[in-house]
Every structure is written in C-alpha cells, then in structure tokens.
Amino acid sequence: MSVNKSFSTEASERYSRALFEISEESGELNKIEMDIKNFKNLINSNLEIKNFFKDPTQSISQQNKAINLFATKLYFSKNLKNFLLLLVEKRRIFFVNKIFESFLKLCSRKRGEVNASLISSKELLPSELEKISKELSASMGLNLKFDFKVDKELIGGLKLQLGSIMIDTSIKNKLKKYEQAMLED
C-alpha cells in the first residue's frame, strides 16, 4: 500500500477494480458503467439520499432495502446490485462515491481516454468543445476527454491541464507575465 494514499482511497480502488473485473468477465461493463453514472447522478442530486448512504448509523437492513429499491427502479444489473449489497454488508457503502469515481476512471482508461481539464473565460458551444477535443486529440495522439469549466477571471483565452502539463493562453496569465517583466526591469 502506498504511504501517500489514505485507507479510504486504497480500499475504494480495490473495490472498484473488483467490480471492473466482474463487469468485464460478465460482459456487462457498458451497462454497469451507465448504471453507475445514473446512480451517481441520483445520489449527487438528492441530499437526503447522499446523507442516507454516508450515515454510518443507518442499519444494514435499511440500507439493503434502499439498495434493492434503487436496483429495481433503475434496472441495475444483478452484479451491480450484489456489489452494492456487499458494500452495505461490509459497512463500506459510505465509500460508494470514491469507488464509483475510481471505476469510471478504469472504464475511461480501458477506452484509451485521457482526462484533461479545460477552463475557458466564457461558455463554449458543444460544437466548439468537440472541435477543440478533436484537434488536441489528433495533435497529441491521445483520445482526450474534457472536464470543462468556465472561469470569468481569465478575461479571455483558455487553460488546459493534462496530467502535469499546463497550457495557459489566458489574458490573465499574459498580464501577470507582463507585470513580472516590468517589475524585474
């Protein structure tokens, strides 16, 4: 175990790898990935549900009932339902968000996607985002998937974060460089 990783991160990665392997072996990887995205959206959009799963004082039977209800209503695969019931049984359900994040990263990595952060000074149209993604993917020889955000403080331009590489073409950054240059003279 890495000394830099917390127990929850390490455990979450192990659980997500196990779910990933089961999903692949059963041929349900795409279905389970979609089920997880739907369940994550539900959890993140409803504070009551989010708190229910994070609350360690909830009884196992109550959490099992909730999982069974969600599995039925959202048409979860049997493997995902059983996995969530296992998390409840092992009292690890409060890690579910970390486990799902790790699982989605594994799915993305399997497709050869590389996650990148794109920050713009203004809202971009989906067609503009797609064009930027295609051009950067082609020039870098990677399949980039963007996490897009708007930051009005950039004044103009873009910032791209790809792993440890940062490309900053924002006006704010250029002004900062000019300011530094003027102070050094």
N, C-alpha and C positions, 0 to 999 in steps of 0.2 A: 504494500500500500504506500502510495506517495505521501511524504510528510506534509506536502502543501495542500492536500485535499482533506476536507472535513469528512467525518464519518457519513454524514447525510449524502454528500456528493459521491463518495465511493460506493455506498450502498445503492444509491439511485442508479449509478452507471451499471452496476452488476445486475440489478433487476431489469433495467432496460435492455441490456444485452441478452438476457434470458428470454424476455418477451420477443425481441427481434428474431432470435434463433428459432423459437417456436413458430412465429409468424411465417418465417421463410420456409421451414420444413413443412408446414401445413398448406403452403401456397396461398396464404391469406394476408400477405404483407400489405398490399394496397388497401384491402378492406379494413384491416386493423388500423392502418395509418389514418384513414378517413374517419373511422370511429373515434380515434383518439383526438383528432382535430375537433370533431363535433363536441365531444365530452369536455375538452379544454375550453371551448367557447362557452359552453353552458356554465362550467364552474367559474370562469372569469367574468361572466356577465351577471352572475347572481351571487351577491354577498352572503346570503343565507346558506346556499349550498356550499360555497367556498368555506365558510366558517364551520359548517357541519363536518366536513372532512378533515379540517385542521384541528378540531377539538378532540384532544386525547381522552376526554371524559365520556365521550359517546360510547355506548355499549356496542359490542361486536354484533349482537343481533340486530340492533337498529341500523348499523352501517351495512350489514348484509342485506337487510330489507331494501335499503336505499339503492344499493348496487343492483339488486335483482330488478327493482322497478326501472332504473335507468337503462339497464341492459335490455329489458323488454320494450320500453318505449322508443329507444334509439336503435333497436335492432343490432345490438352488439354481436360480434362473433362469439361462439362458445369459448374460444381460447381467451379472448379479452375479458369476458365475464369471469371466468375461472381465475384469471390472473388478478383481477381486482378483488375478488373474494379472498385470494391468498394474501394480498396486501392487508386486507382487513384482519384476517386471522393472525398474521404476524405483527400486527399493530404498526404497519408501515404505510398506511393509507395517507397519512399526512405528508408523505414524500411524493405523492402522486404527480404533482406538477413538475418537480425535478425529474422524475422518472420519464414522464411524457416528453419533456424537452430533450432529454438525452436520447430517447427512442426516435424522435423526429430528426435529430441530427444524424443518427445512424442511417435512417432511410434516405436522407438527403445525400449523405456521403456515398451510399450504395449507388445512387443515380449519377454520381460524379459531380454533384453540385458543390460549389464553394460559396459559403455565405459571405456576403460583403455588406457593409453599411454605406448607404448613400444619403447624404444630407444636402438639401438644397435650400436656397434662400426663399424659394416660392414653391407652391404646389405644382407638381408636374402631371401632365396628362398621362394616362396609361400607355398611349402610343409613344410618348417621349421616353418613358421609363423602359419600354420594350426596345426601343431603338438604342438607347444607351447600353442596355444589357447585352444586346446582340453585338454591338461594336466592341465593347470591352471584352466580352467573352471570346470573340474572334481574335482580337489583338493579343490577348493573354493566353489563348489556347486552353481556356477553362470554361466550365459551364457555371456562370455566376448567378446567384440568387440574391436579390437585394432586400435588405431591411431598409425601407425608405422612411425618412423623417424630414420635416420642414423646420428650419431654424432661421427666423426672420433677422436675427442679429448678424448673419453672414453678409448682409446688404445685397450681395449678388454672387453668383458662381456656385460651385459645388465642392463638397468634401467627400472623398471616397476612402473607406477604411477596408483593407483586405488583409486580414491577419495582422502582421506587424507593419505593413506598408500603409502609409497615409499620403494621399494625394489631395492637396488643399489648393483649389483655384479660386477661393472666395476673395471678395474685395476686402473683407475684414482682415484676412491674413496678409494681403498685399499692403494694406495701410499700416499694419503692425511692422512689416519689414521696412517700409519707408521710414517709419518713426524711429526704429532702431538704427538705421543707417544715418539719419540726421543727428541722433544723439551721439553717435560714435565720431562724427567729424569735429 
